[in-house]
């Protein structure tokens, strides 16, 4: 495969060009503990604009999942788009696989760039990380968007038959496919109307580029998300929250959205349900997703009075992090 033309690698290059043209640059932060995080950051952070942090889900890297949206938000926000640990160019030698560890790593990157307060939006697994950031860093996260992110799940939900898979191991095998047939199964679960036909050569190209690196570690992320998880332990967050969900989601069924809304309080969270839509909302319904994001995020998209001060204070006080410009 390496000696042949790779459409997936070519598309990756196109996304890199797209992000650069939109006004972002590639940055790598060495957090100093065996952890390296890659992030797309503004070419120039404008203090007069608020900050929007976009977190991707499991699957392809951040560029593939957010490319449709960045150019719409960059005029209004300082947009940051990291690769979560074990995706893209982010990795760690530490054994922690929890979403709270992912959240702390992302926040350390934001610290390194001197960012004070921010809004965070997360797709699927990225929503777990976004929720954890909101719980851990209450004064830094001003609002949250969860897109098909089943943070309200419990370990026993799998045993009770809520999901199409019977175990975390089976889920990991589907989420990180190693054969064309398994990739087709992933697409069947992710889309309300999945592609009719995927050539095996393209499937293997995608698997080779996107699903082979850090395979064991990625499976451990899925296991950590599920093992011992109890809904009763889920903290309540106080920030305004928008949930966008596909009514036909087979990865995280819509019951998890209603469960989280009840947990937070019926009037505390806004839930938008998209008809005839599966889990991959960013691919199936990008216009509707953007419309609801814009409505929630841009009503008063203005910088907080003390954000400049927080930015200056963070820049001077944070522990040294090596940033590769």
N, C-alpha and C positions, 0 to 999 in steps of 0.2 A: 504493500500500500504506500509506503514512504516514497518509492521510486515513481509512483504514478501521480497524475494530477488529482488533487484533493479539493473537491468543491467546498467542503466544510472549512478547510483551512483558508481557502480563497475568500469565503464569506466572512471569516473571522477578520481578515485583513480589511475588508470593506467596512466592517463595523468600526474598526480602529480609525479608519479614515473619517467615518461619519461622526464619531465622538470628537475627534480633533477639530473637524470643520465646524462643529456646533459650539466650540469654545472651551472644551475640556482638554486636559493633558494627563498623561499617564504618570502616576507617582507610586513609588514603593517605599513603605515604612518598615524599618527593622526595629521591632519593639524591644529588642535586647534580651529576650528570654527564650530564644529559639523560634520566635514567631515573626513571620514576615507577612505583611498585608499589602496587596496591590489595590489602588483606588484611582478612579478617574476623578479629578478635582478641577475646579475652575482655573483657567489660565491666570485670572486675576480675581481674588476674592473681593467683592464690593461690599463694604460695611453697611451701605444703605439698603441692601437687599437681605431678606431673611434666607435661612439655609434650609435646603430640602435634601434629605438623605434617602436614597433609594436602595433597597435591599432585595436581592434576587432570591429565587427559590432554587430547589434542587434541580439539577439538569445541566444545561449549558451555562456558560459564564454570564456575568452581569450584562455584557454588551448585547447579547442575543435577546435578553428578556426586557431590556429597557430602551432599546434603540428607537422604538416608535414614539417615545414620549419626551426624550431629553430636550430636543430643540424647541418644544412647546413651553417647557418650564424654565429654561435658561434665561429668557428675558426677564422673568419675575424673581427668580431665586438663584442663590449660589448652590449649584447642584453637585452633590458628591455621590459617586456610585462605586462602592467597594466590591471586590471579590471576597466572599466569605471564605473562611479557612477551608482548605482542600478543594477550592474551586479557582479556576483561572490561575493566577500567579501567587496565590496566598497559601501559606502552609505553616505548620508548627511542628516542633519536636516534643511538645508537651502532650501528656496523655488525656487531658480534659476534652471531652466531646460534647459538653452541654451547650445549650443555646445561651446560657448565662455567660459562658466563656467567650463565645462568639461575640456577644453583646459588649463585653468589657474590652475585647480587642478592637472592635469598631470604634468604641468611644475613645480609646487611647489614640487611634489614628486621627480622630477629629480633634482631640486635644493637641496632637502634634501640629496640626494645621491651624491651631489657635481659634477654633470654632467654639462659640459659647452655646447659645440655645439653638435648637433645630427642630424641624418637623421630620418625622420618619414614616416612610411607607414601605411595607414589606409584602412581597409576593410569596404565598405558600410558606415554605420553610423560613424565608426572610421575614415573614410576619411573626414567627415565633421569636426571632431575634429582636425584632422591633418591639414586641410586647415586653420582653425582658429588659431592653434598654429603658423603656418607659417606667418599669417597676424599680429598676436599680438607680436611675438617674432622673429622679422626679423633677428637679429644678432645671434640667438641661433639655428635656423633651417637652415641647409645648403642645403637640397634637400628634395623633397616630392614625395611620391608615393600614388596615389589614385586608388583604385581598386573598380570599380562599385560604385563610390560615387557621388551621384547626387547633388553636392553642387550648381549647377547652376539652380536648380528648383525654381519655383515661386508658390505662393499660387494659382494663377489663372490657373496654369497647371492642377490642379485637376479638376477645374470647366470646363476647355477646353477639358477634356477627354483624357489627355495624359496617365493616369495610369489606371490599371485594377480596382482600387477601386474608389469610388465616394466621399470619405471624409477622413479626417485624423482619425476620429473615426473608420471607417471601416478598415483603414490601421492598426491601433493599434490592433484591434480585430484579424486581420490575423497574424500580427507579433508576438503577444503573445497569441497563441491559447489556448483555455480552453476546447477543445473537440477534439477527434480523427478526426472528419470530417474537422475541421478548420485547424488542423495540416497538413492534406493531401492537403488542399487548399494552404497552405503556401509552401509546397514542389512543388506543381504544378507551382506556380509562380516563385520559386527560381531556379528550374532546367530545363535545356533544355530537358533532359530525366529523369523525376522524377522516383523515385522508383515505381515499378509496384504495390507493395502491402506492406502496413504497418499494422501489427497486432494491434488491438485496445489496447491490454494489454501493448505493447511497447509504443504506442502513449501516453497512460495515464501515464506510468512511466516517459517518457520524460517531459510531461506537469507538473507532480507533482514535479519533481526535478528542472526543468529549467524555468518554466513559471508562478509559483505561487507567488514567493517572489517579493515584491515591484511592484505589478501589476499596481496599480493606478499611482505610480510615473513614471513607464516606459511608460505608456500611455501618461502622461504629457510630456515626452521627445519627443514623436512623434508629439504631438500637437504643441510644441514649435518650432519644426523643420519646421513646415508648416505655422503656423499662421502668417499673415502679411509679409511673406517672399517676397522680391522683388529682381529680378535679378540685377536691377540697383544699389542696395546697396552692391552687392558683391565686396569686395576689390580685386584688382589685386595683386598677389604675385610675387615677383621677382626671387624666387629660381627656379632652374631647377626642372621640374616636369614631371613625367611619369604617364600616365593614362592607366590602363589596363581594358578593358571592354568586356563583352560578347555581341556579335551582337544580340543575342536573349533575352537579359535582359528584363524581364517584370516588375521588381521592379523599376529600374531606367532606362528607355529606352535610347538607345544609342544616341538619339538626344541631351540628356543632356551633353554627352561627347563632341559632336561637338560644342555645344553652349559654353561650358567652354573653349575649344580650341580657338574659335574665340575671346572670351573675353580676354584671356591672350595674344593672338597674335599667328598666325599660326606657327611662328618659335620659340615660347617660350616654348611650351609644346609638348611632344612626346605622341602620342596616338597609342596604340596597340589594335587592335580589334581581338577577337578570334571567329572564325566561329563555328556555331553549339554549342554555349555555352550560358548559362543563367546567372543569377545573382551570383550563388554560385560557382564562379571561383575556389576558394581554394579547393572545393570538386570535381568539375567536371574536371578541368584542372590544377591540382597542378604542374605537370612537366613543362607545358608551362608558368604558372605563375612564377615559380621559375626561369626559363630560362631568362625571361624578367627582373625580379627583379635583378638577378645576373649581367646581362649585364649593367643595369643602375647604380647599387650601387657599383660594384666592379672594375670599370675601374680605379679609383684612390682612393681606400679605404685606405687612409693613414691619420694619425692624423694631424690636423692643428698645425703649430708651436706654437701658443699661447694657445692651448687648455689646456695644463697642468697648465698654469698660471691662466686661467679662472676657472679651477676646484678648485685650491687652494683658489682663491679669493671667489668663491661661498661658499665653505665649511666654511669659516670664517665669511662671511657677512650675510648669509640668516637668516631669522627669525627662531627661534627654532621650529623644527618639531620633534615630538616624533616618532622614528622608532622602531618597534618591530622586532628585528633581527630574 
